[in-house]
Amino acid sequence: MTFIQLLASLTPIISVMLFLVLLRMPASRAMPISMVFTGLAAVFIWKMDTTFLAASVVEGLLSALTPLTIIFGAVFLLNTLKYSGAMDTIRAGFTNISGDARVQVIIICWLFGSFIEGSAGFGTPAAIGAPLLVLLGIPPIAAAVVALIADSTSVSFGAIGLPVLFGMEQGLTQGGANMAAEQIAQHGGSFADYAQFIAMHMITIDLVTGTLIPLTMVAILTGFFGRNKSFKEGLAIWKFALFAGLAFTVPAWLINYFAGPEFPSVIGALVGMAVVIPVAKKGYLLPKEQWNDFAENDGQKREELATEVKFSQLAAWSPYLIMAALLVLSRTVAPLKAWLSSFNISWTGLLGTELKAGFATLYAPGAFFVLVCILGFFLFRMKSPAIKESISVSCKSMVPTIISLGASVPMVKIFLNSGENASGLASMPVALADTLANSMGAVWAWVSPIVGIFGAFLSGSATFSNMMFSGLQYSVADNIGANHALILAMQGIGANAGNMMCVMNVVAAATVVGMAGRESEIIRKTMPVALGYALVAGTIAAIWGGF
């Protein structure tokens, strides 16, 4: 591979870095431009067949339907709760648990945030959790930092498993075929089965790395933002923090083992809250003195919420509980699963090529979100103006996402399908993998999660990171004789870590707490945590995989 060809293979990475990160364009502009540059590099330097390139774009657009429906459904549900007043009830419930800021951070960001990540994903937890912390008197910058750090381990199973089930499957599919076909055949015969196997590696490693996240959060809270700048004040609740960590990671491990990667974050977080909140209310595992000693107090503590609480906690949470039940039943009850899966739209032979795409209309979680929202209209007795507002705001908010995803997925498809070319080269990710394996194969257990971090940092999404680099990771595993599932798991864990510091999430978190313009300060706090997360996970993987 020549230097020019190397640059061409790096075009998706370089262009996203340039337009999204350096020029700070919104993703709705940066991603379409990056897609165009990737297409030009594929045609003029990689000599990719133009018909195959066009078919790849079509494949990407059709493949984007699944995540788009999930994202719309999740946003729709959040707006339904907001405009019905149910979200105020959920928020009020957190104020009655504990006056200790360390406890509030763990429950709101780690547990409730993991639940939101599991059901919605795409940076939503930090955008919801950080303002809640500000309402409780935590300084805005501190709120943004800890909310971003918390949104990490649960990302493996975010948006009903989208990073693994969609991101990795798309990332491993090249030229209409899945490059992991042999591995898939050995693990049940469907990608969902193989995804569950990969996810077991991820959540097993996170029994260590993920469990440490709550303790890390409170140490950063007190060490950087406390009046005494004391990490010790955060570490003082180590018993409670580790308990809260295990209260999520252990149920998540069990759920993935028995039901697959769609539910661990949703159900793991629900179980965690059910266990941890009573313990916090009783003061078990906590020091006698509560902590709220901040160096600055930009967020003034409020005694009253913005609106009157209208519903019981059970009623307010019921849409999420119904959603979780529907997901579990549809994935575990075989006749129901078969019936829902029968409503499937598939496109084959795109533009005369072997490329194909499909969309499970009723089996996809997006359909369940919409159903639960409709039930919410009746449950919360919403009036027509509130219903119209929730629908209108949800639709309008999707426009940038549609553009971003509508460009990102085709760009990744061009990247992955570039093996159909006149230059005699392998596809771009495979060619890159050969180069990387020859130079860094011996330390790939540590490099692999860094690649995942880089992908999430650039694209703003763990799902996009997995789409871009799963094929590369699989090829490197082939070249160095490593455990494919373990290397893919490290890609996923790295993508999780990158979620803490990716530009899109940081901008969103900073904006919602009124700290726009201080994004670099937030990234400087979250980047070391992301790299430490990857280092610990890489060390565990190196021991596990015999590197």
FENSUL-V515845 format. One line per field, one symbol per residue. burial: # if it has 24 or more other C-alpha atoms within 12 Angstrom, else .. Layout:
# FENSUL-V515845
burial=???
This chain:
# FENSUL-V515845
burial=....##.##########.###...###################.###################################################.####################################################################################..##......####################################....#.#########################.###############.###.###....#....####....#..........##...##########.###.##........#......#..#..#.#######################.##.#....#..##..##.##.######################...#############...#.######################################.################################.#..##..##.###.##############..#..
